[in-house]
């Protein structure tokens, strides 16, 4: 009984490559389709991530910079009057700042973290979207630096 499947490998058993071309065309087409799927997925991923902002440009970062700016001014004023930075941000209240600002909603960066060593300090807040991002302000750099990962 003959095999009626046109592109079956069994139809080409024992034949030379010239007669196996229809089957080989299907194999090449399958590889081509896999390549198209991989390339399409890559393009969709690139387009999706290209709409994302960098850690310094995202709205939560910019909001955090503005919300926490009074803390930086208060820390510098405290240092000029006390020859050093405070042990905690609460030491700034009420003489240098009315209260420690909380992060707004939305977008919501985390509340500020403060770390001090002998002569310097570091402020830090985090926010999500896209990925996890960290923004830091140091008394040495005197500017915000942000980094993140997806």
Secondary structure, DSSP 8 states (H G I E B T S, - for coil): -----TT-GGGGTT--TTTTHHHHHHHHHHHHHHHHHHHHHHHHHHHHHHTS--TTTSHHHHHHHHHHHHHHHHHHHHHHHHSS--SSGGGGBTTTBSS-----SSS-----EEEE-SS-EEEEEEEESSSEEEEEEETTT-SEEEEEE-
